[in-house]
Amino acid sequence: MSKKMIIVGMLFFVCFISACSNKPETIPNSEEDKKVVETPIKDFSRIDKLAQSTEPQDIDRVVKILFYESNNMQYKNTIAIDIGNNAMYLNPKVPTLGLVNADYKMTEEDVEKIQNIIKKYGIQSWKEDYSDSKNTNYEDGYGWVIYLEYADRTVERHSGSGMYRADVIPKNFDTFIEEITNFVDSKKGDLNE
C-alpha cells in the first residue's frame, strides 16, 4: 500500500511541475508593458478560461483570435488564428483546437490583413453580450462567440445567443463573417496551388 502511495505522490509531483513549466516567457518592452515571447497554439483550448481584459488594448497586442458560430448544435464558420506564432488553422474543429498543429504559416501581410479586418468592423467596440434575455426558453437556437487574446494573457470576449440569429448579432456581423471567412478560404487555395 505504501508503494502505491509513493507512486501516486510522485506522479502528482511530476504533473504539478509539468503544469507550472507551461507559463509563457515574457520580456519587458518598457516598464509597464510586457510582450509574450511564446504563446503555444495549444492555448486555444484554454482561451475561455483566461482573465477578462479590464481595459482597451491596441490591435497589435492581439495574439490569438477564436471565432465560431453554433446553430442547432452544429459548429460553423470556425476561425482560429494564432498571430503570436504566425499560424492559422484552415479547417479547425472546436473540440480539437490545440490538439492538432496549425495548417498555415502566416506572413506579415496576412497578420496586417487580419488586424485591418478587426479594426474595420470595430470588433473591440462590440457589446460584450448580444444574447436575447427576453427569450430563454429555447433548446436549439443560434449562438456565436469571438475571443481576442492579448499578449498579457487576458481575453476580450463578445458573444450572442438566442432563438433567432437576427436578434443576437451586431449590425456589421454578416459582412465581418464574410470577409474573414473569405480571407481564410483564400489561404486554403494558396495551399492547393
N, C-alpha and C positions, 0 to 999 in steps of 0.2 A: 504494500500500500504506500509506503514512504517513497519508493522509487517512482511510482506514478505521480505522486505529488511533486517530486523534484522535476520530473519531465514536464508536467503541466506548467510549473513555475518557470522553467527555462523557456518554454515555448511562449508564454505570456511576455517574458522579458525581451525576447528576440522580436516579437511583434511590436512591442512598445517602442523599442529602439528604431525599428524599421519605420514606423509611423512618424516618429519625430524627425527622421532624416529627410522627409519629403518636403520640408519647408523650403520655399523658393529663395534663392540667393538674391540679395539686393545690393546695389551700390548707390551711394548718395550722389545725386546730381547737384544738389545745393543743400543748405542746412535743413530746409523744410521738406524737400522733395526727395523721394526715393523711386528708383525705376527698377522694375523686375528684370533680372538678367535672364532668368529661365522660367517660363510658365509652361509646364508639361501639358501636352494635349490631353492627358488623362483627366485633367481638372474639369473638363466638360461634365463629367459625371457628378461633380460636386458643386457646380455653379449655383444651383439653387440654395445651397447651404452657406454661401458667403454672406458676410455682413452687408447690409444695405448702405450704399454711399450716402453720406449725410449732406454733401454739398456738390454743386455742379462742377464738373471736370471738363477739361479740354478734350476734344475728339481724338487728339493724338495720344491720349492716355488710355484709350480703349485697346485692350489686348485680346479680347475674345468677344464674339457675337454668336448668340444662340437664339434662333427663332424657329417656332413651329406652330402649326395650326392643328386642331383636332376637331373632327366632325364625325358624329356617330361612332365615337371610339376608334377612329382611324386617324393616324398622323398624316399630314400632307404639308408640302412646301417647307420641309425642314432645311434650315440653313445653319451650318456650323463652320465658323471662320475663326482661326487662331492667328490673329495679326501678330501677336508676340513671337510666334515661331514661323511666320510667313507660310502658313499651311491652311488648307481648306479641304473639308470633306465634300465630295461631289455627290454622293448618294448616302447621306447619313441616315441612320436609323436611331431614333431617340433612345431605345433601351441599350444600344451597344456603343453609344458615344463614349470615347475614352478607352474602349477595349480594343479598338482597331486603329491602325495608322491612318493618317490623312492621305488623301488621294493626289493632292495637287500642291506644288510648291509655288507660292505667290511671288510676284515681282513687286518692286516698289510702286510701279504703276498700278498694279492690282490693289495694293493697300490704299493708295490715294483714291482710287475709284470707289472703294468701299467707304472710306471716310467721307467722300463727297456725297454719296447716297444717303448716309446717316445725317449729314448736315442739311442736304436739300429737302428732306422730308421732316426735318425738325424732330427726329425721334426723341431726343433728350428733353424736349418740351411737351411730349405727350403726357397725358394724365397717367398716374400710376395704375389705376384700375378703371376699366370701362364696363365692368360687369353689370348685368341687369339685376339690380337689387329688388325690383318690384316683382319679378317672376323667378322664384327659386324652385318651383315645382316642375323640374324637367329632368329627364334621365339622359336622353341622347340629344344634347344640344351642340352648340359650337363654342370653341374656345381657342385662344391664341395667347402666346407669350413671347416676349423678346427680352433677353438678358444682354446687357452691356457690362462686361467685366473690365475693371480698370487696373492699372499697373499696381495700385496699392492693395490689391486683392479684395476690393469692395465691388459691389454689383449694383447696377441700376436696372430695375425690373418694371416692365409695362405689360399689362395683360387685359383680357376681357373674356367673359363667358356669359352665355345665356341661351335662350331657346332660339333666337333669331340673330343671324350673323350681322345684319344691318344695324341692329340695336347696340352692338358691343364693340364697334371698331371706330378708330379716329377717321376724320374726314378724308385724309390723303392716304389711307391704308392700302387700298387696292392698287394704286399707282406705285406705291413703295414695293409691294409684294411683286408686282410685275417687273419692275426694274431690277430688283435684287435677284429674283429667280432667273431672269434673262441673263444677268451677269454670270451667275453660277453655271447655267446651261452652256454659255459660250465657252467656258473653261473645259467643260466635258468635250466639246467639239475640238478644242485645242489638243486634247489628249488623243483623240481619234485620228488626227491628221498625221 
